[in-house]
Amino acid sequence: MEGEHNDTADFDLTQFHQVFFEEAGEHLAQMETLLVGFDPAAPENTDLDAIFRTAHSLKGGGAAFGFDEMTELTHVLESMLDKVRKHELALSGAMVDVLLEAGDMLKLLIACYGGEAAAAEVPVAAMCDRIRECMAAAQPPSSSPRPGAAASEPAVRKPAGRALEVAFTLAPASAGIDLGNLQADLARLGTLAGWSPPAAAGAPTCRFRLTTAANDGDIIEALAFVADPATITITAATPDAGAHADGNGPDAAFFAAAMDLLTGSAGKAGGATARAAAGPASAEQQRPAPAAAPVPSPAPAARRDPAPAAGTAESSSIRVGIEKVDQLINLVGELVITQAMLAQQGERLDPVKHEKLLQGLGQLERNTRNLQESVMSVRMMPIAMVFNRFPRVVRDLAARLDKEVELRIEGEGTELDKGLIEKISDPLTHLVRNSLDHGIETPEKRRAGGKPAKGTILLRAFHQGGNIVIEVADDGAGLNREKILEKARSRGLAVDGGMPDQDVWQLIFEAGFSTADTVTDVSGRGVGMDVVKRNIQALGGRVEIDSSPGLGARIAVRLPLTLAILDGMSIGVGGQTFIVALNHVVESLQVSTKDLRTVSGKGRVISVRGDYLPVLALHELFNITPKAADYDHGIMVILESDGGRAAFFVDELLGQHQVVIKSLETNYRKVPGVSGATIMGDGRVALILDVAGLVKMSRH
């Protein structure tokens, strides 16, 4: 028995840290979304309950893992939120500000615990004092009923206390921890008596008696981080025939939901999200779930399917390391290449003699394509993971700039590759801040211009062809053409008054370019938009701008759906094959030498329907002996990037197909005019052209 006790005492909780950090981040993101989204003067009961449960879950997890600072801060937060949700204190804008700052501090603490940030002194005590001061200064609520409550329901509901017998078994991850914090939480719910801790030499079962006005959901919440949910039993302390039919006890579905809370933190191991099902409970132990204790809604950034019904042991989701997904995608990419090789060899076979083999190759091609699409969908995530952070950004920045702004979000369910999700966040932040700072006017200017005092910023995402388009639009003043041209001339840029609007708008992406009159901590240094364009181009995308004076501006970012697969057109130059992203191809045509013109005896241009386009011969660029020695026998491919077009002279068009992108820079080095490489069906390597770089090169 002694050895068994030592094993429990030496149980290593650090194996659960990473999962807890990820779940805590999701909880905090949910709390921030709720705080920014509702009206402090009339919050919904469900929102208040969800925010309270977030603080309670973080406190329980922090206590279980020994994170004392987190436990201290969330305990004070929980106290304030408990009074607010019980309508003992009225929620105010100052409270929301303090809650948001406390959430930021909790994120910093998580980063410190996970080693992602310096373990500097985090002023937890000062934040706790601020929360207490906010509670002391808060006003009692009005006598009006709570939003969403029945008209006859009082503002503060105080049901009669019940005497309950509660028993539970410690979860394996909680064995050996101090239960003092749990006792304190239970004591807050009512009168605690008959505390019977787990026996040192027996089963880790705990029993106690609780007289409380709280519902069973609150009791399960208090036990969530230490108990095995399947073992929790709540029964009336006296043999009352109606005790189990009063509608205040948990049913199997509620146990399954409570289980989610446990397995969402300390009950998970190895990075997997596993849900255990509640075991069967007798009719004496189960009662219908209380309506006053809703299960917290999941965070938008990590929406999960409903918990499975009791009796099932399968989980509805699983958390897998991204490196495993990347490895799977690479293997599928190799399978696609192998299938293409086999298909190319199959074209040489006699269809009569090898009918069965060719049918098998056709089936292999279909299955490989389906497998490829299924695996790629694993990396696809809703862009809500990025969009959900902007209500807070707009709220804080609008307050600093003394502007009234409404943020509208559309298409947050649009999915794109996780690699793009991680890299698009910073460029979008720059665009939103730019719209708020430069686009939206102050309330006074908007009223003077006949506009509503509150401006609007629209953040929208949608699929278009093989791309995803993300738009940031505002109803502000729009871009000032003359001011941009004046600033460009002062910086020595080659501009003229006859430039089309699209070329003028692109000037704001020049390095160091800014039309701000003064440099502030928000903008004015001319680095934000330059970073946006470089980052978007690095992702294989482009930026488009539309603007109307006095009506606003729209900036659209067009990106490929994934960085791993490319829809491309293969072109031949000499004996080499090159790949061009299909979304850059405008058209292809045959020309003659007489259609070409020279500029100052050097550069060549071609007239296409009245528009002169620069010509770039790929065989000259890559020093390849071409099959088509003159322009009368080759093909011109018109490519477009960043609003500019150029004509590329090639020998022939070979076909259109999907290719698996391989990084040339990682495996070799950076090559001008080339963005990557792929392996063709015959085993040869084909270079993927950097269209944006080549179009820019053709202009110079």
N, C-alpha and C positions, 0 to 999 in steps of 0.2 A: 504493500500500500504506500510505503514511503517513496519508493521509486516512482509510482504513479503520480504522486503529489509533485515531485520534482519535475516530471515531464510537463505538467500543467504550468508550474511556475516559470519554466524556461520557454514557454510557448512564444515563438517569435512573431510579433505583430507587424514587423516592418515589411513583411511580404505583401501586406494589404495596403501599404501606404499609397502606392501609385494609383490604385483603383479609387481609394478614398479622395485623393487630390482631384481626380477627373470628375468624380461625382460631385464634390464640393464646388468645383468650378461651374458645373451645370446648375446646381442649386443657386449659386450667386447670380448667374446670368438670368435665371428665372426671376429671382427677387428684383433685380434691376429693371427687367422688362415690366414687371407689375408696378413697381414704384413710379416709373416714368409714364406708364400708360394710363393710370387712372386719375380721377379728379380727387385731390385730397379732401375737398369739401363734402364729397358724397361717394366714398369708396364702397365697393361691393363686398359683402360678407365673405364670399368665396375667395376674393383676392386677399383680404386681411388674414383669413385662415391659412392660405397658401404661404404667405410671407412669414407668418408665425411658425409654421411647420418647417420652413427652410432654416430659420434660426435654431429651432429645436433640434433638427437633424444634425446641423453643424456642431451644436453643443455636445450632443451625444457622441458623435464621431470623435470630436476633439478630446473628450474625456476618456474614451476608450483607448485612444492612442497616446495619451499623456501629453497632448498639446495644451499646456496650461493657459497660454495667452489667448488662444482661440476660445477655450472654454470660458475664460473670464469675460471676454468681450461678448460672446454670443449669449451668455447668461444674462447680462445687463440688457442686451437687445431684446431677448425673449421676455424679460419682465415688462419692458415698455410696450412691446407688441401685444402681450397678453392683455394689458389694460386697454389698449386701443381696440382689440377685437371684441373685448367684453363691453366696450363703449363706456368705460370708466374715464377715459381720456379722449378728447377730440383730436383726430389727426389734423396736422397743420403742415403748411409748406416747409416750415423750419424742421419739423420732424422728418419729412421726406429727404431734405438736404442732409441731415445727420445720418439717416439710414443709408443713403447712397455713399457717403464718406466712410461709414463703418464697413460697407461692402467692399470698398476699395482697399481698406486696411486688411480685411480678411483675405483678399486676393494676395496682398503683399506677404501676409503671414504664411499662406500656402506656398508661395514661391520660395520663401525662406526655408520652410520645412522640407521642401523638395530639392533644395540646393540650387534652384534656378536664380536666386537673387542673394545678394550679400546679407548675411545674418546681422544686419545693423539693428540698432535699438529702434524698435517700432513703438511709438507712443500709445500703447494700449491703455494705460492708466488714464492718460489725458482724454482719450476718446470716451472711455467709460464715464468720466466726470462730465463730459459734454452731454452724453445721453441722459445722465441723471438730472443735469441742469435743465435739459429740454423737457423732461418729465415734470420737473417741479414748476416750470413756467407754463405748462400746457393747461388749457381750459377744460372744464368738464363739458361733456357733450350736451347738445340741445335735447329737449324732450321728444323731438320728432322721431318716428320709428326709423329703424335702419333700412337702408336701401335693399330692396329685394325681400324684405320681411313682410308678413301679413299686416294689414292695417290695425288689427286688434292686438298684435304682439307688442309687448312693452319693449322699450329701448334696451333694457338690461334684463335678460331672462335668468332667474335664479330658481331652478327646480329644487324640490326638496331633496335632502341628502339620502343616500341609500347605504346600507351596510352590506359590504361585499367581501367574499372570500376569494383571494386571487392566488394562483399557483403558476409557476413556470419553471422551465429548465434552462440553465445557462447555455448559450450557443458556444460551440467549440472555441471560436475566436475570443470569447469573453471570459474564458476560464482563468481564474487567478487574479482578476482585476479587482480593484477596490470598489465596493458597491455603495460607498458613502454618498456619492453624487446622485445615485439612483434613489436612495432613501430621501434625500433632500427634495428631489423632483416630486416624488410621491406625496411627501408631506405638504407640498404646495397645493396639491389637488384636494386635500381633505385631512382627516384624522387617521394617522397610521398607527396600527397596533399589531401585536402578535408577530413581529418580524422574526422569521425563522430562516436564517441564512443557510447556504448549502453546507452539508456536513463534510468535514475534511476527509472522512474515510468512506463516504457514501456517494450516492448519486447527487450531482450538482443541482438539486431542486430547491427552490425557495418558495415560501408561503408567507402570506401576510393578510391582515384584515384592514380594510379601508372604508371609512365612512366619508362619502364624497357626494357633491352635487354634479361632478363631472360625468360625462358619458363614457361608455366603454372605449370609444375611439381614442379619447385623451389618455386613458390608462395604457392602451396598447402603444400609443406614441411614446409614452414615458419608458416603456420596456423595450422599445424597438431595437436599441443598439446592444442589448445584453442578452435578450431572450431568444430562444428558438420559437418562432411564432406558432409552430404546430403544437407546442406544448402549453400555450397560455390558456388557462381556464379561469373564467369569471362567473361566479355563482352567488346567489343571494345568501347572506349569512344566516338567515332564518328560513325555515321550511315554509315559505309562502307559496301557495299554489299558483298565484298569478305572477310570481317573480320572473318566470321565464317567458312570459307572453306580453311584457309591457313595451316591447319594441326598443329596448335600450341596450341590447347585447350584440356582439359581433357574429355574423354568419360566416360561411366558408369563404365567400368572396371578399369579405373585409379582412379575414386572415391572410388571404393571398395578397391583398394590397399592402397590409402591414409587412408582409414578408418582403415586398419590394423595397421597403425602407431599409430593412436589415441587409439584404443581399446587395443593396446599392452602395454599401460602404464596407463595413468590417466583415461581412459575410461572403466576400468574393475573394478569389485567389487566382494568380496566374493571368491577370488581365481579362478574364472572361466574365461576362455578365450572366450569372446563373441564377435561376429562380427555383427554389424548392417549393413543392406544393404542400399546402396545409394538410395535415393528417386528419383522418376522420375523427369527428368529435361527437359525443353523445348529444341527444336532444336536450339533456339537462344542462349542457355546457354551451349550447348555441342559441342565440336569439337574433332577431332581425337587426341589421346595421342601423345605427341612429342617423337620422337625416341631418342632424346638427354637426356631424363630424365627417365632412367630405374628404375623400382622399385627395392629397395635393395634386394639382394638375401638373403634367410633365413639362419640363422646360422646352421652349420652342426649338432650341438648338439641338435637342436630342430626343425627339418625340419617340415614344415607345408604344407598341401595341398594348391593348388591355391585358391585365394579368390573366393567366390561364385559370380555368375553373379548378376547384379543389379536386384532388385525386389525380391530376396530371403531373407528370414529373419533367415535362419538356419545357425548356425556356423559349420565349418568343424572340429573343435577341441574344447576340454573343459579341463580346468585345474582343477584337483581334488586333494585334500589333500591326501597324501600317507596313512594317518591313516584310511581314509575311504576305500581305496583299501584293506588295510590289514584286516579291519573288514569284508569286503565282502569275501575275501579269506578264512578267518576263518569260516564264515557261510557256504560257499560252502564245506569246509572240513568236517564240522559237517553233512552236507547233504550227502556227500559221505559215511560217517560212518553209517548214518541211512539207506541209500540205501543198504549197505552191510549187515546190520542186517536183513532187510526185505528179501533180496535175500537168506540168509542162512535159514531163516524160511520157505521160499517158496520151498526149496528143500525137505521139509518133506511132502508137499501137494501132493495129488493124481492128476496127470496131466489130468485125464479124468474128474473128478468132478470140478476141479478148473482151467479149460483151460483159461478162460477169465482173471482170476486173474493173472495167470502166464504170460500171454501175456502182461498184464499191467506192471508187475514187470520187464519184459524184456525191454519194452519201457522206463520205468523209469531209468533203468541202462544205456541205450544208451543216453538218454537226460542228465542224470547226468554227464556222461563222457564228452559230448560235452560242457556242461555248465562249467565244471571244466577246460577244455582246454581253453575256451574263457576267463574265468576270469583270468587264469594264464597268458594269453597273454597280459592282461592289464599291468601287472608288467614287461613285457619284453621290454627292451630298447636296441637300437643299441649301440654296444661297441665303436662307434665313439665318444661318450660322454667322454670316457677315452682316446682314442687314439689321439684326437685332441689337447691335451695339450702337447704331446711329441715333435712336431716340435720345439716349443719354448724351451723346456728343452734341446734338442740336440743342438740347435743353440747356446744357452748361454754357455753350458758346453764345447762344442767344441772350442769356442773362448777362454775360460779360460785355456784349456789344450793345446792350439795351435795345434789343429788337424783339418783335413778336413774330414767331415763326411756327408754322404747322408742318410737320413732316408726314407725308403720305407714302406708304410703302405698298407696292403692287408686285405680284409675281414672286413672293418670297419662297414659294414651293418649287421654283425652277431649279433643276439640278445641274451641277457641273462637277468636273473632276476635283478631288480633294486637293491635289497639288495646286490647282488654280485658286481654290478657296483660300488657301494659306497665303498666296502671293497677291491676291487682288485687294486685300483689306486696306493696305496702306495707300495705294492709288485712289481708292474710293473715298477714303478719309480726307485726302487732299481736295478731291473734287467737291465733296459736301461742304468742307470748311470754306472753300473758295466761293461757292454759291452763297453761303450765308454771309461771308464778309464783304465780298465785292458785288454780288448780285442783288440780294435783298436790301431794300432801302430801310431807313429808320421809319417808325410809324408816322412821324411828322411829314416826311417827304412823300410817303405813300398817300397820305390824306390829301396833301397839296396836289398830287398828280391824279386824284380821283380814284385811287385804289383803296381797298380795305386796308386797315392798319396792320393786319396780320398777313405776313407773306406766306407763301407755300413753296416747299421743296418736295419734288416728286422723285422717289427712288424706285425704279422699275426694272424688272428683269424678264426676258422672254427669249424663246428659241426662235431662230430665223435661219432656215436651211441647216447647214452643219455647224452653225455658230450659236453662241449665246450673246445677246445684246443687253448691256446694262446701261441704263440711262439715268443721268442726274439732271433734272430740269428745275428751273425756278421761274417765278413770275416777277422777277425783279427788273432792274434797269436795262439789262442786256449789255453786250459788249460795246464799248465806245470806239468806233472805227478810227476816228481822227486822233484820239488820244493814243491808240496803239501805234498808228503810223508815226506820230510825233516822237513817241518813245523809241521806236525802231530807228528813226533817223538820228536821234541823239546818241544812239549806241553804234552808229556807223553801219547799220544793215542796209543792204541794197533793196530799197522799196520805192514805189511810186504810187501816185494817187489813182492810177487806173487798174491797180491790182484787184482781182476778184475777191469777194468777201471771204471765201474759203481759205485763200492764201493769207489774207490778213489775220484771220482767226488763228491760223497755225503759228503765227509769230509769238503768241503767248507761251508757247512751249519752248522757246529759245532759252538757253541757260542764262540765268541772271536777269531775265526779263520780268519786270513788274511795273504795273501802272499805279500802284499804291502811292499816295502822296507822302505818307509817313511810314516808317518801319515800326511795327508793333510786335508783341509776342504771338500774334495770330498770323500775320502775313507781312509782305513788303520786301522780302529779301530776294524774291525771284528764283527760288529753288524748288518750290512745291510742284508746279506744273511741269517743269523739266524732268523731275523724278517720275511723275505720272507717265509721261510719254516713253521714257526709257524703259520703265518697268513693263508697260503694256506691250511694247515692241519685243521685249525679251520673252514674253509669253506667246509670241506669234500673233498678236492682235494689233488693232489700230484704233485711233481715236478720231471721232467726227464731231464737228461743232456746228450748230445752227443758232443764230441770234437775231432778235428783232429789237430795235431801240424802244425802250419803254415797256416792252412786253415780256422780256425775259430771255433766257438762254437755255439751250439743251446740249449737253455733252454726252455722246454715246460711245461706249467702249465695246468693241466687237472682238470676241475671243473665240478660239476653237473650243469645242466641248471637252477635249481631253488633250493632254500633252504626250500621250503614248501612241495614239493611232492617228494617221493622217489620210484624208481623202486627197489623192494626188493624181496628176497627169504626168506620165513619163514621156520624155522627149529625148531624141537621139542627136548627138553632135559627134561626128566622126565615129569612132567605135565605142564611145562612152554613152552611158544613160544617166540622165538627170531627172529629178522629181521636182515638180512645182505644185505647191498647195493649190487645190482646185478653186478655193474661194478667191484667189488672186487673179484667176484667168478670166479675161473679158471676152476675147474672141481670137481666132486665128485666121490668117488670110495669106494668099500668094500675091507677091508683088513682082514688079520688074525693076530693073536698074533705073529706068527713066523716071520712076516714081520717087526716087531719092533726091534729096538736096543736101548740100553741105553748108556749114556755117563757118565763115572765115577760112574756108579751105580745109577745115579739120573735122569737126563733128558732123555726123549725118543725122538727118531728120526725114520723116516720112509723113505725108499728108493723108490722114484718115478722116474722111467726111468733113474736111475743112479744118481739122485740128492737127497741128504739127506736133509729132511725137519724136523724142530722141530715140535713136536706134543703137542697140548694143548687140554686137555679134559675139555669141558665147564662145565660138572657136578661137577668136582673138583674145578674149579675156582669159581663157584657160589654156591657151597655147596648144590647141588640138588641130590636127590636119582634118579639115571637113570633107564630107562626101559631096556637098554642094559647094562648088568653088565660087559661084557668083549668086547674086540675089535673084536671078531669074529662075533658079531651080530649088531654092529652099523655101522655108515657111516662116512668116512673121507671127509671133505669138504676142498679143497685147496683154500686158500685166498691169495691175493697179495696186497701189499701196499708198496709204496716208493721203488720199485724194489726188495723187499724181499718177500718171500713166507713162509707160515706155514700151517700145517695140523690141522684142528680142528675136534675133535671127538664129534659126536652128535648122538642122537637116530634115528632120521628120518628127511626126507625132507617133508614139508607140502604143499608147493606150491609157486607160483610166482604171485605177484600182486603189484599194487601201494598202498602206504600208505601215510597218512597225518602226517607229522612230528610235534610232540609236544615237546617243550623244557623241559627236565627233570630238568635242572639246575635252570630254572626260577621258576618252580613249586615245586621243592623239594631241591635237592642239587647235586653237582657234584659227579658222581659215576665212579670209575675207570673201564675202559673197556666198558662203555655205553655212547653213544653220544646223545641219545634221546629216545622217546617213541612214541607209536601210539596206537590207539584204534581199535581192530579187529571187525569183523562183529558180533561176539557173545557178544560184549560189554567188553571183557577182554582187559587188557593192555598188550602190548607186547613191550619189550625193544629192541631198535635198537643198535646193537653192534658197538663199535668203533674199526673198523678193524685195522687201523693204530696203535692204542695203543696196541691191542692184539698181533699183529705181533711182535711189539717191545718187548712186555712182553715175548713172546715165545722164543726170542733169549737170554734172560737173565734168 
